[in-house]
Amino acid sequence: MAEQAQGAGLLSAVIADAATGVALALQGEGGPYALSGILRQGDPLTPAAVRVLGADALAPYAAEHLAAPFGADDEAVVRQALAAFPPKAASEVSVWTYRGLVEAAHRFLPGGGRQWPPVPEAETGWVGSAPWPQLSCRVSRLAALALPGLTLSLVDHLADRTDDLARGFVRAVRRRDWLQAAGLGRWLARLPDVPQTLGLDSGLAFVCQMDGADPRVKLHTVAAQRFHGRG
């Protein structure tokens, strides 16, 4: 048990460092971003960290001037993550996060479909059928998919439930669940027809103020500002 706890702690630290590196890059700080510069190919925790971050590991490549040229070491890091952690068919979150990483590789990295696995199919039926609290929980865990141009089919379905996601955002803020609030706020920043009464910009700023020390909260709020001008 102690070894498992230590391993989980080490992975959390690696994920936090990587999320910080991505957030700094999206803010234009810290020099040109390189995935292999924040997650080393030889580190046994790197594949798991990339799968947890998902498409966000490649977010700075969505804004090309923020990133260094994508190299062989970067490609190896992504391929290791995809091979080591294939999607779990019974988990919508696992399938969608895997799809998001593959789709980001196709869209943002050189070579496109000649280098990367095909984008897998992923179900969207749960978006319409899930009660709003369950929907909000799942969608917050898919915040990395809110990058521009990714998972357009998911965006279309989520647009029909904007009010429910706004409801989830308010609930997360009230419960002081800052990571869930940041993930939902990031999605709402991308979706159309967000209720004006929500006060999304001030809400995202508040979330960042309350827990911006959490690297993943910071990453979501920075990405909402960088790519969608919200917060």
C-alpha positions, 0 to 999 in steps of 0.5 A, a space after each residue: 500500500 505504501 509503495 502504491 501511495 508513493 507511486 501515485 504521489 510521484 505520478 501526480 507530481 509529474 502530471 503537475 509539472 507537465 501541466 505547469 509547463 503547458 500553462 506557461 507555454 500557453 501564456 507565452 512564458 518559459 521559451 518555446 514549448 517542447 513536449 519532450 522537454 517537460 516529459 522525458 522519453 525514458 521516464 516510466 511515468 511519462 506515458 501515464 502522464 501524457 494519457 492523463 493530460 490527453 490532448 493538452 500535452 499538445 496544446 501549445 502546438 495548436 498555437 505554432 509560434 509557442 512551440 519548438 519544432 516537433 521532433 522524434 523524441 516528442 513523437 516517441 513520447 506520444 506513441 508510448 502513451 497511446 500504446 501503453 494506455 489504450 482506451 477502456 471500452 467500458 469507459 466513455 471518458 477513457 475512449 474520448 481522452 484517447 480519441 482526443 490525443 490521437 486527434 490532436 496528433 493528427 491536427 497539430 503535429 507534422 505528418 498527419 495521418 501518415 504517422 499517427 493511428 486512425 482516430 477511433 470511434 467514440 459514442 455520444 449517446 451518453 451526452 443526451 441521456 446522462 443526468 446533469 450532475 453525471 454529465 458535468 462530472 464526465 465533461 469536466 474530465 474531458 476538458 482537454 478536448 475543448 481545444 480548437 478544432 477537436 472532437 467536433 461531434 462531441 461539441 455539437 452534442 454538448 451544445 444542446 446541453 449548455 444550460 446543464 453544464 452551466 448548472 454544473 459549473 455553478 454547483 462545482 463552484 459552490 462545492 469548491 470543487 475547483 478542478 471540476 469548475 475549471 474543466 466545465 468553465 473551459 468547455 463553456 468557453 468553447 460552446 455557443 449560447 452560454 447564458 449571460 447570467 452565468 457570468 462565465 468570465 468572472 466565474 473563471 477568474 474566481 476559480 483561478 483566484 481560489 485555486 490557481 496554485 493547482 496546475 491543472 486548474 491553472 491550465 484549464 483557465 489559461 486555455 479558456 483565455 488563450 483559445 477562447 478569450 474567456 476568463 
